[in-house]
């Protein structure tokens, strides 16, 4: 979990900021209750690999001569990969993901992209977040539009573990909640002095039968008190006892553990967003990427082992994506530059694993990049249909047929 606090929520600890915070904390104002309907609703856990992930170094086409020619120094050889078949194998650090693939719980999507790809980090990610070439020109991201269609969405429907929620979660009608260490410390029931002061002031105003404060400050104070109740529930969910899953001691794994905790607690969370940064590997890619793969493998392996422990966890779906892939050819700095189509993958206890979609051809490149063979919005369409029980066209528009991996 990132250490930089989200200013909108961190200031909850300051009574002097009450008026300014009235609108930002409205999404927290209603106390959290039990799940809205019997039985767990599916949860989507989004994992963003920020920087442009080199899919060819994760799912390695070790038997392809074009791969060997393009990557004389960066290629991972046949003796090192974790073979899946006679064509491809996983990076040698991905032992847990290899086990999940073997048990049918890992789905791999090769050649994922979109028409007329953009190699700017910001522009391409905007397109992924909006699920539309107009990017931030739309009023809400694809998750935001999906949640707007849910009749039973709670104030905790969308949670981002970090300071800055991605545009995919944005909705003016149903704002995402950013959980940071700063927010959780500031609102810890044992240490939240600002909120406790508000509660004490509320008690003082009622002494002697006086009329409750109906001013704007009084209204905000009431919002704070209700937010305290909701955040206390969050604390209880996130501080659950250790599970059988063994998470590594790093920020990414801590975020994944928190995501699983929110799923198990059944508080009405429908989407949890996390991020792993560092994939912009223009130089020294071999060692950097290997370390990222080790982090990714250990974290996702623990997450899956955690999710299977409850009915709500078994209903969850994990989707991992990046804004674009890398160039097929290595550069002179021991890395790869911004590319186009790449690898996306999903995992979960109830997922239909295996390969989905058509592999791109390394000998038929599009301006030096892999040509996309699967539009990423078809993966989103599957999530919208199976996680939110919505017609994909209501969110994405027509033309994006779901892929049957759930």
MARLUMTOR-210104 format. One record per residue: x, y, z of N, C-alpha, C in turn. Coordinates in pm, whole numbers, plus 32768, in hexadecimal, padded with zeros to 4 digits. Example, Ala and Ser with C-alpha at 12.3 -4.5 7.8 and 13.67 -1.06 7.14 Angstrom:
85277DC7830C84CE7E3E830C85287EB6830C85057F1F82C485577F9682CA850A80038313
***
This chain:
80547F8A80008000800080008058807C8000803780DE7FAD808C81537FA0808A81A6802180F881EA803B8102823880B680D582C880A680C482F8802C8098838280198001838B802C7FCF83D3808E7F4083D280AC7EEF841D80447E7283F380337E1384397FDE7DDF84B1802D7DFB85297FFF7DDE85A1804C7D4B85AD80707CF3857C80177C64858B80327C3C854680B37C7D84D580D17C52848781437CAF849781BA7D2F84B081A27D8C84BC82127D64852E826F7D2B859882377D06860B82877C8E85F382E07C58857982DF7BEE8557833B7C17857083CC7C99856B83E87CC9857C846F7CCB860C849E7CA5866A844C7CAB86F984717C20873484767BF4875884EC7B6F879284FB7B64881884B37BD3886184A77BCF88E384667BAF88D983D27BBF886183987BA6884F83097B1B881A82ED7AC18823834E7A3F87E2834279F0881182C879E5889382B6799388C6824879CA889B81C27A4F88A081B17A8D887B81317A7B87E981127A6C879481797A658704816279D786D0815879748727816278EA86F8816578C786A380EE78EB86CF807678C886837FFF7922860A7FEA79A986137FF979FC859F7FE079DE8527803879AC853A80B3799684C481067907849180FC78B684CD80A4782C84A1809A7822840D8079787E83D980277879834C8004788C82F1807C78C4832780E978D782D88162786B82F381CA780C834981AA77B6837E8213775383188248772B82B581F776CB82548228771481E1826C76EE81BB82E57730814B8327772680CC82D47790807F82D477938003828777457F9982D176F17F52828B76A47EE682C776CA7E648284767E7DFD829E769B7D7B826376867D7F81CC76AE7D13818976A37D1180F876137D2780CC75FF7D648057757A7D8E802E751B7D1D800B754C7CA67FEF74F47C387FC975327BB57FF774E07B4C800975167ACC8036757C7A957FD475E47A58800A764B7A1E7FB476AD7A867F85772B7A607F7577907AC17F4B77817AEB7EBA77917B6C7EA277967B9E7E1A78277B967DEA783C7B767D6A78C77B6E7D3979107BF27D4779907BE97D6279E67C5F7D6C7A517C587D007A6E7CC97CC17AD87CD37C5E7B507D167C9F7BC37CD27C9D7C3F7D0B7CCF7C957D2F7C567CAC7DB07C447CF97DE27BD37D897DF97BFD7DE87DC07BB47E777DD27BCF7EB57E157B567EE07E917B667F1C7EDD7AF97FB47ED47B017FF27EA47A9580847E9F7A8980AF7F1D7A4080D87F807A8B80EE80067A54817880157A168179804F799E81F6806B795A8203802A78D381AE7FC978B681B57F82783781FE7EFE784681B37E95786381ED7E13788382177DC87806828F7D91780882C17D42779882897CB477A182197C9F775E81D97C1C7762822E7BAC772A82877BCD76CC82DC7B65769183427B2F76F3835C7B78776083B77B4577C6836D7AFF783782E87B05783282997ABA789482687A37785882287A4177E4820179C9779A825F79C2772282C47970772F8338797276D683247914765F8328794875E3831E78F2756D83A678B2754C83D5785F75A5845F782D75A0847E77DE7521841877A474E3842F7751746C842A77A073EA8413782173F284037874737A848A78B0735384B9789172DC853A78C672AE8538795F72A484C6799A728484BD7A2B727A84D57A6C730284AC7A2C736C84C57A5D73F4855A7A5A7412859C79EE73F0862C79E27409867B7A4A73BB86527A66734086997AC972EF86857B567325860E7B73735685F07BFA7385862C7C18740D864A7BAF745A86797BC474E386F37B6D750087607B9574C687DB7B4974D688097B46756787F87BB475B188267BBD763B87B77BA976A2873E7BD0768086D17BCA76E086807B4976DC86937AFA7676863D7A85766986527A2476DD85E579E0770085E87978776685E078F2771C8642789F772F864F782776DF85F377B5770985EF775076B2859876DD76C985B97693774A863776947772865D764A77EB86367693786B86137712786085F4776278D7855E777878ED8511777B78838482779B78938439772A78DA83C9774E7915836E76EA794E830C76C578DE832A7659789A82E27638781F824E761D783881FF765677DE8170763777DB815275D6776A818F75EC76F781827591768581FE75A1763081F9757075B5826D7577755E828475FE75208231765F753F823B76E575058269774C756A822C774D75E1824577B77643825C777C76CF829777CE772282A877AC77AF82A8782A7802828F781C7883828E788F78DB831A78B2790C832C792F793283AA795D796C83D1790279E1845078E579F2847A78867A5B845578AF7AE88434792E7B02840B79587B888378793D7BA4832D790F7B42829B79057B50826E78777B7382A8783E7BD7828977B47BFC81FA77A47C2F81CC78027C7F814377F87CB480DC780C7C4580F6786A7BEC809A787D7B7C809B78047B1F810D77C47B12811377497AC080BC76DD7AFF80BC76D27B82806676717BC57FD376937BB07FB177147BB77F27773C7BA07EFC771E7B117F5677337AB27F3477117A277F19767B7A1B7F6E762B7A5A7F5C759C7A537EDB756A7A917EA875B57AF47E2A758E7B357DB175D27AF67DC6761A7A887D5776587A417D2476D77A807D77771C7ACF7D4C77947B157D9378137AE57DDA78087A757E1D787B7A397DF9788179A57DC278F1797B7D9E790878EF7DFE796D78B47E35794E78407E9879A277FD7E5E79D9777B7E6D7A5B77687E3C7A9E76F07EB27ADD76A87EDA7AA476397F4B7AD975EB7F197B4075867F727B9B75617F517BFB74F87EE07C58751C7ED77C81759A7E6A7CD975C67E8D7D6A75A87E317DB1756E7E487E3D754D7DCC7E7E75157DDE7EE174BE7D6E7F2A74847D9C7F6874017D3F7F9273AA7D667FCE732A7DB28050733C7E0A806D72DF7E5880E972E07E99810173677EF280A873937F2B80B1741A7F7B8131742F7F79815F74AA7FC381D674D3803281AD753280AD81DF751D811F81B4756E813D821475E280E4827375FA80F282C8767080B6828076E98101827D775880CD823E77D18044827777F6803B82FB77FA7FC3833C782D7F4D832A77CF7F67833D774E7EFA833376EE7EC982A276E37F24824576DB7EFB81BA76CF7EB1818A774B7EE081B177C17E9B8188783A7E1181C778437E04824378147D7F828178107D20823077BA7D5281FD774A7CFE81AC76F17CD5812B77377D3480EA777B7D13807177C87CB0809078387CC380FF787C7C6C812078ED7BE0814678C27BD6818978507B5381B0781E7B11814277CD7B6480E4779A7B34807F773B7AFC80C376BF7B40812E76977B10817F76277B8381D775F87B8C81ED75767BF78240753F7BEE82D1756C7B7B82FB759F7B6C838575CE7BAB839A76577BD0832F769C7C13833A771B7BC5838C77807C0983EF77BB7BCB844378227B6284A277EB7B4E849F77687AE084EC772F7A5984B677597A56843A778B79DA840177BE79C38431784E7948842778797925845978FE795383FB796D796C837D794D7991831C79B479E282AC79757A31826879C77A7C81F479997A22817A798B7A5B810D79597A078098793D79D1805879BC7A1E80587A2879EA80267AA7798280867ADE799E81087AD8793E816B7B0778B9815D7AC078BA814B7A3B783D813C79F077F680BB7A17784380527A3178067FD37A5A77BF7FE17AE07802801D7B4077C880297BC7774F80857BC5774F80E97B6F76DA81407B63765E80F37B3A767180817AF97600802F7ACC75CD7FCF7B3776167FC37BA775F07F647C10758D7FA57C6F751C7F647C8274B57F9D7CD974D97F927D6D752F7F317D8F754B7F177E1C75D97F3D7E4576197F977DFB76A37FBD7E1B76A980067EA177037FDB7EF8771580197F7B778080867F73779280D67FDC77FE813A7FDB788880FE7FCA7896807C7FE47918803A7FD779217FE47F5A78D080007EF778CF7FAA7E8079557FA97E39799C801B7E377A1980277DED7A86805C7E4B7AEF800D7E5D7B5C80317EB77BE080297E6A7C3080947E777CB880927E417D1A80927EB57D7880357EB47DDE802E7F1C7E5680807EED7E5580FF7F0D7EBB815D7EE27E8381E97EE67ED9824A7EC67EB382D67ED87E63830E7E647E7A82DE7DEB7E3B831A7D767DEE82B27D287D6A82B17D347D1C824E7CE97D2D82617C547D3881F77C087D4082057B767CBC82357B3C7CC2826E7AC57C4982A47A867BE182377A6F7C0A81BA7A617BAA814D7A4E7B40814B7ABA7B6281757B347B0781717BA57AB281EE7BB27AD182547B647A9382D67B7979FE82D47B5479B083137BAB7922832B7B9178F7839E7BE878B884037BAD788484727BFD780F84467C5377CD83D97C2B775883AA7C76777F83497CE677F083057CD6781682A17D3A78AE82A27D4678E282FB7D977972830F7DA079B782977DDF7A3082747DAF7A7E820A7DEE7AB882397E737AD681DC7EC87B1881F87F477BAA81D07F3C7C04822F7F5A7C9382117F5C7CBD81F27FEB7CF5817E80007D28815880837DC0815E80817DF781B480D67E8781C280E47EAD81AB81757F2B818F81907F558186821D7F368204826B7F43827A822A7F2582F7826E7E9382FF82987E3982D9823E7DAB82DA825F7D8C827982D07DC2820182C77DA3819C832C7DDB81C283B47E51820183B57E86822F84357E3082A1846D7E0A82FF84147DBE837484427D34834F84747CFE82DF84447C7582B984687C70823B84BC7CE1820E84EE7CE3819B85487C9081BD85C37C2B816C85E47BD7818C86587C2781A286D77C9D816386E27CED8171875C7D3D81F2875E7D4E823386E77DA782A686E27D6C831D86987CF3831486697CB8837F86187C8783F186717CE2844986977CC184B486F57C5C851686BC7C698534863B7C0D859485FE7B7E856386017B6984E485DC7AE384AF85DA7AAD849E86687B04847A86C47AD9846E874E7AB184F687867AFD855F875E7AD985E587897A50860C87557A3285E586D979AE860286A2794185BD86F2795C8541871B78F984F8876A78E4853D87F27952856B882F794785AE88B178FC863288A57917867C883878CF86F98822783B86E0880D781B867487C97790865287B2774C86358837779485EE8890775C85D3891377498652896377A986AF895B779E872C89A47726877E8977770A877A88F4769C87CB88C07615879A88F2760E871B891E759086E3894A757D86EE89E075E4871C8A2B75D887258ABC756C878A8AE3752187688B4B74BA87C38B7C744387CE8B1F7438876F8AC073C5876F8A6673C987DC89FF743F881189DF7448887B897C7428884888F1740688A1889973E3887C88107460885687C3745F87E7877974D587C0872C74FB882C86C6757C883586AA75AF8896864A757E887485BF753888CE857E750588B584F675538903848E75C3894184B57614898E8457765E892F83F976A5896A839976F48919833B775E88CB8384779D890A83E8780288C3843577C4884C847E774D885F84B3770B87F084F776EC877F849876C687A1841D76AA873983B9772986EA8397779787338384781586F083647842869983D9782C86CD84557853867E84C8780685F984CB778685FE84A67739858284A2776E852384377797855B83C677D38509835E785284C5839378A1850F83DE791B84D7841778FD846384747897847584C77875840C8526784A838D84DD77FD839E847477D2832A8426784882ED83DB78A2834383AA791A83108367796E82BF83C7797582E9844579C3829F84A8798D821284B87908820584BB78CD818084C778F28129844F78EB816583D7790B8119835E799E80F1835B79F6814F837E7A858132837B7AAE80D083E87A6680D084587A80806C84BF7A637FE0848979FB7FD5843779DC7F5583F87A4B7F2C83987A807F8D834E7AF07F7082F57B697F3E83447B887F8083B17BF97F5684037BE87EC584307B707EA3845B7B577E1B848A7B6E7DB7841A7B457DDC83A07B577D80832F7BEA7D71830A7C347DE0830B7CBF7DDD82DF7D1E7DA483487CF47DA083C47D4A7D6D842E7D267CE084587CF37C9283F97CCF7C0784197D4C7BB7843C7D3B7B4A84857DAE7AF884AA7DF57ABF84307E6F7A8F84467EBC7A5383D97E7179DE839C7E8179CD831A7E3F796082D37EA578F682AD7E74788C826E7ECE782382417F28785481D07EFD78BF818B7F4E78F6811F7FC8793E8158803B7927811D80B77964814C80DD79D580EC80BE7A4F811280DD7AC380C0816C7AF180DD81B57B198076823B7B53808C82327BD980D482A37C07810582A97C87814D82CC7CF780ED826E7D20809882827D95804181FC7DDB802E82027E557FF9818A7EA77FED81227E687F91814F7E2C7F2380F17DF07EC480A67D7E7F0780EB7D277F4C80AA7CB87F90804C7CEB7FFD80727D568042801B7D8F80A97F987DC1806B7FA27DFD7FF47F287E2A7FAF7ED17DB37F897F0E7D497F587EC17CD37F327E7E7C937FAB7EC67C8F801A7E8A7C5980947E127CAD80BF7E207D3180B67DB07D8980D67D3B7D7280787D587D5E7FF87CEE7D437F977CA27CC57FBD7CEA7C5A7FDF7CA97BDE80087C557BF280867C897C4280E47C3F7C5C815F7BBA7CA081427BBA7D0080E77B3F7D4580C47ADD7CE680807B107C8C802F7AB97C287FEF7A7B7BCD80577ACC7B9680B07A997B3981157A327B7A81707A437BFC818C79EB7C3F81EC795E7C5581B8794A7C4E813578C77C6080F778837CE1812478C67D4F810E78947DD38132784E7E1980BE783E7DD5804F78067E157FD9786F7E477F7878EF7E247F8F79597E497F32794B7DF67EB379487E387E41793A7DF17DC179BA7DF97D6F7A0C7E617D867A897E727D3B7AF57EA07D9D7B6A7E5F7D947BDF7E8C7DDE7C4F7E9F7D787C8F7F137D7D7CF87F357D1D7D7E7F407D647DE57F007D2C7E6D7F0B7D617ECC7F217CEC7F497F477D0D7FA97F687CA480337F327CC880797F017C6381077EDE7C6F81517F2E7C0581A97F867C3181F07FE27BD782797FA97BB582BC7FE67B5183457FC47B31835C7F7E7AAD82F57F767A5883007F2679DE83327F747964835D7FF079778391803E79078426801F78F584427FA978C184CA7F7078C185167F9378418539801378328588803D77BE8619800D77CA86477FF3784386D17FC7785686D57F5D78C3873F7F0B78BD87587EA5792486DB7E517940869A7E2778D786197DE578E886247D5B792886877D0F7908868A7C847935867D7C7879CD86D37CBB7A1786CD7CB27AA886547CF67AE386307D6C7AB085BC7DB67AE3853C7D687ACE852D7D317A5684B37CE87A3984AA7C687A8B851A7C267A9F851B7BAC7AEF84ED7BC97B7F851C7C397BB784F27C5D7C3F845C7C7C7C43842A7CC17BDE839C7CDD7BD8834A7C5C7BCB837B7BFE7B7B83347B807B6C83317B327BEF839E7B367C3B83A07AF27CBD833B7B327D1C83337BB77D1C82D37BFE7D7082447BDD7D47822C7BE07CC581A77BC47C90817D7B357CB181D67AD67C9B81B67A497CB081977A2B7D4381EC7A5C7D9D81D77A417E2B81567A817E5C813C7AFD7E3180C37B427E5D80457B027E2880417AE67DA67FC87AAB7D6C7FB37A1B7D9A801F79D27DAF8012794B7DE27FD2794B7E6C7FFF79A77EC37FC479B27F497F3379E07F427F177A3F7EE87E8E7A707EDA7E2F7A007EB57E5579AE7E547DFC79417E2A7DE878DD7E9C7E5478BD7EE37E4878627F557DED789B7FC17DEC791E7FCD7D957962802E7D05795F80007CED797F7F827C64798A7F507C1679087F5D7C5778997F4E7C0E78197F507BDB77F77FDB7BFB784680417BD4782780C97B43784E80EA7B01789880937A7678BE80B07A2378B8803179A078B38045794678B17FD2795279337F83795D79A37FCA796C7A237F8579EF7A287F377A5A79F37F717ADA79EF7F2C7AD779987EB17A9179297EBC7A8978CE7E477A39790A7DD679E8796E7DF4799B79B27D8A79E87A247D4A7A5E7A447D7E7AAA7AB87D4D7AF57A977CCC7B117AFF7C807B5D7AF57C047BCD7B5C7C087C477B347BE67CBB7B8D7BE57CE37BA47B547CEC7C227B2A7D157C477AA27D947C9A7AAA7DFB7C717A5D7E7D7CB37A5E7E987CEB79D27EBD7D6B79CA7ECC7DAC79487F377E1879507F607E4B78DD7FBE7EBA78D27F947F12785E7FCB7F8C78567F9D7FEA77F17FC77FC5776380397F83775580667F4F76D480DA7EEF76ED81067EAC768281797E55768D81F97E9F766882617E54764B82E27E8E762482FF7E687593835D7EAF7557838A7E8D74D083BF7DFE74CF83B27DBD745E83E37D347454847C7D32745984BC7D8D7413854E7D91741085857DD5748D85F07D9F74C386327DDF7536867B7E5D750786957EBA756386DE7F33754087707F27756C87BD7F927559884C7F8E7576886B7F9F760B88047FB5765C88187FCB76EB87F17F52773F87E37EE176FE87BD7E697747872C7E6A777286D87EAF7725864A7EB5774585F67EB276C7857A7EDA76D6851E7EE2766584CF7F64767184A47F997600845C801875FF83C6800075F4837A806D75FB82E9806475FC82B6801D757F82597FC2759382227F787524818B7F86751B81497F1A74F380B87F1F74DF80767EA9752680507E4274DC80087DD17517805E7D88757D801B7D4D75DF80657D0A764A80147C96768080367C7076FA7FF77C00773F7FA17C3477B27F277C0477BB7ED57C1778317EB37B8E78677E947B8678E77E6F7B04791D7E107B1479927DCC7AA779B07D6A7AA77A1C7D7B7A277A6C7D557A2D7AEB7D5979B67B3E7CE679BA7BA17CC279477BD27C55793D7C327C2978AF7C467BEC78927CB87BC378097CD77B5C77CE7C797B0A78237C397AA177EF7BE17AB978137B4F7B33782B7B2D7B56785A7AA67B7177E37A497B5877F879CA7B7A779579637C0477B9792D7C687771795A7CF0779279367D15776A78A87D93778278867DC6775F78027DDE77DA77AD7DF577C1772D7E0C782E76CD7D87785B76927D7778DE76867CFF7917764B7D29797F75E47CF67971756B7D1B79CE75027D8B799674AB7DAD79E274467E0F79B773E37E9879F374027F0179A274057F8779D8741E7FB47A3173AA7FF57AA073C680297AF5735A80A37AB3731B80BB7AD3729C812C7A99725281A67AF3725D82177ABD728B82917B0C729882D37B2A721382AC7AE571AB82E57B00712682897B5770D1821D7B88710C81C37BE570C681A17C58712582027CB0713881F57D1B719981B27D96715C817D7DEA71B281417E68718B81A07ED771B581F47F07715A82567F70717782AF7F4771ED82DC7ECD71ED83367E9C725582F37E6A72D3826E7E7172D782227E46734D81CC7DCD732D81A77D87739781447D1E738780BF7D5C735E80807D2472F97FFC7D5272CF7F937D15732A7F347D6773577ED37D3273B67E757CCF73717E527C6773B97DF67C0073887D797BF773DE7D7B7C3274557D077C3474AF7CF57CC174E57C817CFB74CD7C647D7F75047C4F7D72759A7C927DC675E87C8A7DBA767A7BFC7DCA76AF7BA67E0C76627B1D7E22768F7ACB7DA2768E7AF97D3C76457AB57CBB764D7ACE7C7A76D67B437C90770F7B5D7C6077987B067CAC77FB7AFF7D3077EB7AA77D7F78417A167D4F783479EC7D3377BA79617D0677A579437C8A77F779A37C2F780079917BB6785079817BD978E379D27C37791479C97C6179A079427CA579BB79187CFB796278997D42797478257CE0797978297C7D792277BD7C1A791B77BC7BBC799278327B8F79BE78387B277A2578497B5B7AB378897BCE7AC3789A7C077B4978257C607B6D77F97CB57B1077907D167B2D77067CEC7AFA76FF7C7E7AAD76807C4D7A76763C7CBA7A23768D7D0179D376597D6A797D76717D4778EA761D7D76788F763C7D68780176B77DBC77DF77207D8377A877997DD2778B77807E4C773677227E4476DA77077EB5768276D77F3076CF769A7F1C7744766B7F8D779476DF7FE277C677567FA777D077CB7FED7803782D800F779378427FB0773778AA7FBD76D178777FE6764977F67FDE763477C17FED75AD77C17F66756777907F6474EE77847EE774A3780B7EBC746978167E39745178857E05740378F37DC0745078E17DA974D2794A7D68752079137CE9756079267C7C751978F17BFB754479447BC675BA79027B9C7626794B7B647698799C7AE876707A077AD276B67A5A7A5A76A57A3379F977157A21797D76F479ED791D77567A6078E577AC7A90793B78087AF6790A78647AC2790678F47A44792B79087A037920798B798678CD797D
***
